[in-house]
Every structure is written in C-alpha cells, then in structure tokens.
Amino acid sequence: MSFQFAPYRIPPHSGSEDISDVYTEETDPENERGECCEAFFDDEVSGYGCHCALIAIRVTGGLGDDLWSVNLPRDMAMKLLNPMTVTRLERRRADRLDDE
C-alpha cells in the first residue's frame, strides 16, 4: 500500500537558515541518518513572543540519486523539534537580525 498526498509548499517567507545542527541535536544526536534541515521564517509577525516566527522547515536526506526532502508546516516542526527548541530558533534569528 502506498500513500499519496499533496506536497506542502513553503509559504512566502522573509528568510531561511540552515538549522541542521539543532535539528540533529533534537532528532538524531548520533547523526546516523545524516539529514539536514532548513528553517523558513516570517520576520514581521507579532504574538509569538518575538518578531520572528518559524513558519516551516525542509528536511533533506539520502545520498546521490536517493536524495529526498520533505517540507513541514510550523505545527509539525513544533512536534518534531519541540516548542522550546522552536522558540530558541526564533529568538536566535531575532537576535541576529537585531545585530545587523
């Protein structure tokens, strides 16, 4: 049995960052899968505790012709990474933008 679903499209965003280090720390501390992760942010929001909000992530894995990637919305990222980690990523981005 195979499942088919419409791929999630990354919504319009202000910027993105490689968060592979944080993703690996949370999901695969021994880095056995060798996945990488990119986060997409909206830098003009309010109501999340800071002015940057993670809106989606893209997880990529595999090698050569077996390369795959999946886009996940914020709610899935919150479950995968946990809310405290998402908050840490948002604050880290907000601090970086404030320094520029």
C-alpha contacts under 8 A as a table, 3 or more apart, distances in Angstrom:
res1	aa1	res2	aa2	distance
7	P	70	V	7.84
7	P	71	N	7.38
8	Y	70	V	8.00
8	Y	71	N	5.74
8	Y	72	L	6.61
8	Y	73	P	7.39
9	R	71	N	6.87
10	I	13	H	7.96
10	I	40	F	7.86
10	I	56	A	6.48
10	I	71	N	6.85
10	I	73	P	7.71
11	P	55	I	7.69
11	P	56	A	7.88
13	H	16	S	7.75
13	H	40	F	6.32
13	H	41	F	5.64
13	H	42	D	5.12
13	H	43	D	7.88
13	H	55	I	7.74
14	S	40	F	7.60
14	S	41	F	5.81
14	S	42	D	5.00
14	S	43	D	5.72
14	S	44	E	7.89
15	G	40	F	5.92
15	G	41	F	5.51
15	G	42	D	7.03
15	G	43	D	7.66
16	S	38	E	6.68
16	S	39	A	5.39
16	S	40	F	4.33
16	S	41	F	5.93
17	E	38	E	5.60
17	E	39	A	5.36
17	E	40	F	6.72
18	D	36	C	7.88
18	D	37	C	6.08
18	D	38	E	4.46
18	D	39	A	6.34
19	I	22	V	5.47
19	I	23	Y	6.07
19	I	36	C	7.60
19	I	37	C	5.51
19	I	38	E	5.48
19	I	39	A	6.30
20	S	23	Y	4.95
20	S	24	T	5.86
20	S	35	E	7.49
20	S	36	C	4.70
20	S	37	C	4.61
20	S	38	E	6.80
21	D	24	T	5.33
21	D	25	E	6.15
22	V	25	E	5.00
22	V	26	E	6.27
22	V	85	T	7.96
23	Y	26	E	5.29
23	Y	27	T	5.99
23	Y	28	D	7.72
23	Y	36	C	7.41
23	Y	37	C	6.39
23	Y	81	L	6.84
24	T	27	T	5.23
24	T	28	D	4.88
24	T	29	P	5.60
24	T	30	E	7.93
24	T	31	N	6.21
24	T	35	E	7.44
24	T	36	C	7.55
25	E	28	D	6.10
25	E	29	P	4.77
26	E	29	P	6.58
26	E	81	L	5.98
27	T	80	L	7.44
27	T	81	L	7.19
28	D	31	N	5.12
28	D	32	E	6.68
28	D	33	R	7.16
29	P	32	E	7.96
31	N	34	G	5.36
31	N	35	E	7.58
33	R	61	G	7.38
34	G	61	G	6.51
34	G	62	G	7.66
35	E	59	V	6.79
35	E	60	T	5.57
35	E	61	G	4.44
35	E	62	G	7.34
36	C	59	V	5.82
36	C	60	T	5.31
36	C	61	G	6.47
37	C	57	I	6.74
37	C	58	R	5.54
37	C	59	V	4.48
37	C	60	T	6.21
38	E	57	I	5.55
38	E	58	R	5.18
38	E	59	V	6.64
39	A	54	L	6.78
39	A	55	I	7.77
39	A	56	A	6.04
39	A	57	I	4.40
39	A	58	R	6.52
40	F	54	L	5.86
40	F	55	I	5.77
40	F	56	A	5.29
40	F	57	I	5.96
41	F	52	C	6.44
41	F	53	A	5.44
41	F	54	L	4.47
41	F	55	I	5.42
41	F	56	A	7.25
42	D	45	V	6.44
42	D	52	C	5.68
42	D	53	A	5.26
42	D	54	L	6.48
42	D	55	I	6.54
43	D	51	H	5.82
43	D	52	C	4.25
43	D	53	A	6.41
43	D	94	A	7.83
44	E	51	H	5.86
44	E	52	C	6.41
45	V	48	Y	7.55
45	V	50	C	7.83
45	V	51	H	5.16
45	V	52	C	6.11
45	V	53	A	6.62
46	S	49	G	7.05
46	S	50	C	6.53
46	S	51	H	5.41
46	S	52	C	7.78
47	G	50	C	7.22
47	G	51	H	7.92
48	Y	51	H	7.25
48	Y	52	C	7.78
48	Y	53	A	6.74
50	C	53	A	7.48
50	C	90	E	7.30
50	C	91	R	6.71
50	C	94	A	7.05
51	H	94	A	6.63
52	C	90	E	5.54
52	C	91	R	7.30
52	C	93	R	6.94
52	C	94	A	5.75
53	A	90	E	5.79
54	L	57	I	7.93
54	L	74	R	6.45
54	L	86	V	7.12
54	L	89	L	7.80
54	L	90	E	6.31
55	I	73	P	6.28
55	I	74	R	4.88
56	A	71	N	7.03
56	A	72	L	5.58
56	A	73	P	4.40
56	A	74	R	4.84
56	A	77	A	6.87
57	I	71	N	5.78
57	I	72	L	5.33
57	I	73	P	6.61
57	I	74	R	7.35
57	I	77	A	6.60
58	R	69	S	6.63
58	R	70	V	5.58
58	R	71	N	4.36
58	R	72	L	6.23
59	V	69	S	5.43
59	V	70	V	5.42
59	V	71	N	6.52
59	V	72	L	7.96
60	T	67	L	7.32
60	T	68	W	5.70
60	T	69	S	4.13
60	T	70	V	6.62
61	G	67	L	5.84
61	G	68	W	5.53
61	G	69	S	6.34
62	G	66	D	5.35
62	G	67	L	4.32
62	G	68	W	6.01
63	L	66	D	5.27
63	L	67	L	5.09
64	G	67	L	5.80
72	L	76	M	5.89
72	L	77	A	6.38
73	P	76	M	5.54
73	P	77	A	6.32
74	R	77	A	4.96
74	R	78	M	6.10
75	D	78	M	5.09
75	D	79	K	6.52
76	M	79	K	5.12
76	M	80	L	6.13
77	A	80	L	5.02
77	A	81	L	5.73
77	A	82	N	7.41
77	A	86	V	7.70
78	M	81	L	5.44
78	M	82	N	4.83
78	M	83	P	5.14
78	M	86	V	6.41
79	K	82	N	5.20
79	K	83	P	7.28
81	L	85	T	5.99
81	L	86	V	6.70
82	N	85	T	5.57
82	N	86	V	6.52
83	P	86	V	5.12
83	P	87	T	6.18
84	M	87	T	5.10
84	M	88	R	6.17
85	T	88	R	4.93
85	T	89	L	6.23
86	V	89	L	5.09
86	V	90	E	6.22
87	T	90	E	5.08
87	T	91	R	6.13
88	R	91	R	5.19
88	R	92	R	6.01
89	L	92	R	5.05
89	L	93	R	6.21
90	E	93	R	5.22
90	E	94	A	6.12
91	R	94	A	4.93
91	R	95	D	6.03
92	R	95	D	5.22
92	R	96	R	6.22
93	R	96	R	5.02
93	R	97	L	6.16
94	A	97	L	5.14
94	A	98	D	6.12
95	D	98	D	5.05
95	D	99	D	6.28
96	R	99	D	5.22
96	R	100	E	6.68
97	L	100	E	5.30
